[in-house]
Amino acid sequence: MLSTSRWLPFEKPLQELEEQIRSLEEYTASHGIDRSEKIADLREKHATLSAQIFSNLSAWDKTLMARHPNRPYTLDYVRMIFDDFIELHGDRRFGDDPAIVAGVGRLSEQTVMIIGHQKGRDVKERQFRNFGSARPEGYRKAMRVLELAERRGVPVISFVDTPAAEARLEAEERGISEAIASSMALMSRLRVPIVVTVIGEGGSGGAIGIAVGDHIAMLEHSVYSVIPPESCASILDTFGRDGSRGHEAAPALKLTAEDNLRLGIVDEVIPEPLGGAHRNAVETGELIKASICKVLPGLQALPVAELLDRRYNKFRRIGQFVEG
């Protein structure tokens, strides 16, 4: 069990059990009375209840999990998965955007280029990272690294974790829509393999701006959608144009990893440790690394023309359906 200061609403029964266990352990230590049998019983109940809760999460529960403040972010996984990471800064046009990190590193002795959204832990860092909402210069920085990957003939690893791209006036003035579109266009024709993992929130164009890849995976408790649930609820009459009804909109958006796999939008769901990635970040990092290492050799073995055809056809198929 991991002691955490941030409990989600559906975790309240687990919180109560952990508090009981902690209380008994403290009582045993201070009074010297053996309560190990009772503690073992509570731990067994905790394990059983955890399995029940986390195997039956709703779409809204998954959204809350994807946004958990203790959830690992891109730089956490970069430190766990890659060696000798060197971060690159700036778009050579306007400035640097801390909401997107980009650089070069080694994956099992192989050089790779890395891009990803980055959120912040505390108030100061969240403001610095703009809550993971990238600006135009962030996508243009990513494009610098993508072009470098192609020149060097090395694969790209992308981590997606954003509620959406920056939508304020300043971003519009600097061409946020053009930057996202250009990034998508570049990724669609890039002549090296691209492996994408949605690690938290995959929100709107802000997500797909660095998510056009050959293999797209989602962590079990991540979400991927055209719009955040609250924004969806705020603009649709179905939900009374009330953003507070995001929990009702979430199921309609089909945003869970299982939904996206079933609809053919992603290729793989990577399991998370019981309770979520924030309960065991190291194990989660190992699972992501294993996923990348499993698919990358096959992609690298493909002729460039076939790699590009497969990528093109993959995205052309998204959204196709048959009425019966």
FENFENJO-V297966 format. One record per pair of residues at least 12 apart in sequence whose ideal C-beta (glycine too) atoms are under 7 Angstrom apart, sorted by the first residue. I is the first residue (numbers start at 1). GAP is how many residues later the second one is. D is the distance in Angstrom with one decimal. If there is no record, write none. Layout:
i->{I,I}
gap->{GAP,GAP}
d->{D,D}
This chain:
i->{1,1,2,4,6,6,6,8,8,10,10,13,14,14,14,14,17,17,17,17,18,20,21,21,21,24,24,25,50,50,51,54,54,59,59,59,59,60,60,62,62,62,63,63,63,65,65,66,66,66,66,66,67,67,68,68,70,71,71,71,71,72,72,72,72,73,73,73,74,74,74,74,74,74,74,75,75,76,77,77,77,77,78,78,80,80,81,81,81,81,82,82,82,82,83,83,84,84,85,85,85,86,86,87,87,88,88,88,90,91,91,91,91,92,93,93,94,94,95,96,96,97,97,97,97,97,98,98,98,99,99,99,99,99,99,99,99,99,100,100,100,100,100,100,100,101,101,102,102,102,102,102,107,108,111,112,112,112,113,113,113,113,113,114,115,115,115,115,115,116,116,116,117,117,117,117,117,117,118,119,119,119,130,131,132,132,132,133,133,133,133,133,133,134,134,134,134,135,135,135,135,136,136,136,136,136,139,139,139,139,140,142,142,143,143,143,146,146,146,149,150,150,150,153,154,155,155,155,155,155,156,156,157,157,158,158,158,158,158,159,159,160,160,160,160,160,160,160,161,161,161,162,162,162,162,163,163,163,164,164,164,164,165,165,165,165,165,180,180,183,183,184,184,184,187,187,188,188,188,189,191,193,193,193,193,193,194,194,195,195,195,195,195,195,196,196,196,197,197,198,198,198,198,199,199,200,201,202,202,202,202,203,203,204,204,207,212,214,214,214,214,215,215,215,216,216,217,217,217,217,217,218,218,218,218,218,219,219,219,219,220,220,220,220,220,221,221,221,222,223,223,224,224,224,224,225,225,229,229,229,229,230,230,232,232,233,233,233,233,257,264,264,265,268,270,270,270,271,272}
gap->{17,45,277,66,62,63,64,56,60,43,51,36,32,35,36,39,25,28,29,32,28,22,18,21,22,14,15,14,224,225,223,220,221,191,192,196,197,187,190,159,161,194,160,166,187,156,211,134,135,155,156,157,133,134,208,210,208,129,205,206,207,205,206,209,212,45,46,88,27,42,43,44,85,87,125,26,43,205,82,122,208,211,27,36,202,205,26,204,207,208,23,24,25,32,22,23,21,22,18,20,29,17,18,14,16,14,15,57,51,46,49,50,53,52,44,47,43,80,42,41,45,37,38,40,41,44,20,30,31,18,19,30,31,33,34,35,36,39,15,17,18,34,38,41,42,15,17,12,13,39,40,43,185,185,43,42,43,45,32,35,36,41,43,43,27,30,41,43,95,42,43,45,15,17,42,43,44,45,14,12,13,42,36,32,29,30,31,29,30,31,32,33,73,28,31,32,72,31,36,39,41,35,38,39,40,43,40,41,44,70,39,41,68,39,40,43,40,41,44,43,40,41,42,39,38,37,38,40,141,145,36,38,38,135,36,38,52,53,55,38,40,36,38,39,42,47,50,51,38,39,40,39,41,44,45,38,40,65,39,40,42,64,15,39,40,41,44,25,29,26,27,24,25,28,25,26,24,123,124,119,113,21,103,106,107,114,19,20,18,19,20,97,100,101,15,17,20,20,91,20,21,24,26,20,23,22,22,20,21,22,23,22,25,22,23,17,103,85,93,96,97,52,80,84,50,51,49,50,51,53,74,39,42,48,51,52,38,51,53,58,37,49,50,51,52,51,55,56,35,32,33,31,36,41,42,28,30,17,20,21,24,13,16,17,21,12,13,15,16,12,53,54,53,23,17,18,21,16,12}
d->{5.9,6.6,4.8,5.9,6.8,5.4,5.9,5.0,7.0,6.2,5.4,5.9,6.4,6.2,6.2,6.9,5.8,6.2,4.7,6.9,6.9,5.7,5.8,5.0,6.5,6.0,5.2,6.5,5.5,6.1,6.8,6.0,6.2,4.0,4.4,6.1,5.5,4.1,4.3,5.5,5.7,5.0,5.3,6.0,5.4,3.9,5.3,4.8,5.0,6.1,5.0,4.6,6.9,6.2,6.4,5.3,3.9,5.7,7.0,5.5,4.7,5.5,6.7,4.4,6.3,5.7,5.3,6.3,5.8,3.4,6.2,5.0,4.3,6.2,6.9,6.1,5.8,6.1,6.3,6.7,5.3,6.1,6.8,6.2,6.5,3.4,6.8,5.6,6.4,4.5,3.6,6.1,5.6,6.6,6.4,4.4,5.9,5.2,5.7,3.9,6.9,5.2,5.3,6.0,4.1,5.4,4.9,6.2,6.3,4.2,3.6,4.6,6.5,6.7,6.8,6.0,4.7,6.2,5.4,6.7,6.8,5.8,4.8,4.5,3.3,6.1,6.7,5.5,5.1,6.3,6.3,5.3,4.6,5.7,5.9,4.3,6.6,5.2,6.6,6.0,6.9,4.8,3.6,6.0,5.6,5.7,4.9,6.8,4.6,5.4,5.5,4.3,6.8,6.3,4.9,5.8,5.3,5.3,5.1,6.3,3.9,5.9,5.0,5.1,4.6,5.6,6.8,5.1,5.4,6.2,3.2,6.9,4.8,6.4,6.8,6.3,4.5,4.3,6.4,6.2,3.9,6.4,6.2,6.8,5.9,4.5,6.5,6.0,6.3,6.0,6.0,4.6,6.3,6.5,5.6,6.3,6.0,4.7,5.1,7.0,6.8,6.0,4.4,5.1,4.8,3.9,4.1,5.7,4.5,5.3,5.6,5.9,5.4,6.6,5.5,5.5,5.6,6.5,5.8,5.4,5.5,5.5,5.6,6.3,6.4,5.4,4.3,6.8,6.1,6.6,6.4,4.6,5.4,6.2,6.5,4.5,5.0,6.5,6.3,5.7,5.3,6.3,4.5,6.7,4.9,4.9,6.5,5.1,5.0,3.8,5.8,6.0,5.5,4.5,5.7,5.3,4.5,5.5,4.3,4.4,4.4,6.4,6.2,6.8,5.7,3.3,6.6,4.8,4.0,4.8,6.4,6.4,6.2,5.2,3.7,7.0,5.4,6.5,6.7,6.6,5.0,5.3,6.4,3.7,5.7,6.6,3.8,5.4,6.0,6.8,5.0,5.4,6.2,6.1,4.9,3.8,4.5,4.8,5.7,4.3,6.7,4.6,5.2,5.5,6.1,5.6,5.9,6.6,6.3,3.5,6.8,6.5,5.3,6.0,5.5,6.7,6.7,5.2,6.5,6.6,5.4,5.3,4.6,6.6,4.5,5.5,6.4,6.5,4.1,5.3,5.4,4.0,6.0,5.0,5.6,7.0,6.9,5.2,5.6,6.1,5.7,5.8,6.5,5.2,4.3,5.5,5.3,6.9,5.9,4.3,6.3,6.1,5.1,6.8,6.9,4.7,3.8,3.6,4.4,4.2,6.2,4.4,3.7,4.2,6.1,4.3,4.9,6.5,4.3,4.4,6.3,6.7,5.7,6.3,5.3,6.1,5.3,6.6,5.9}
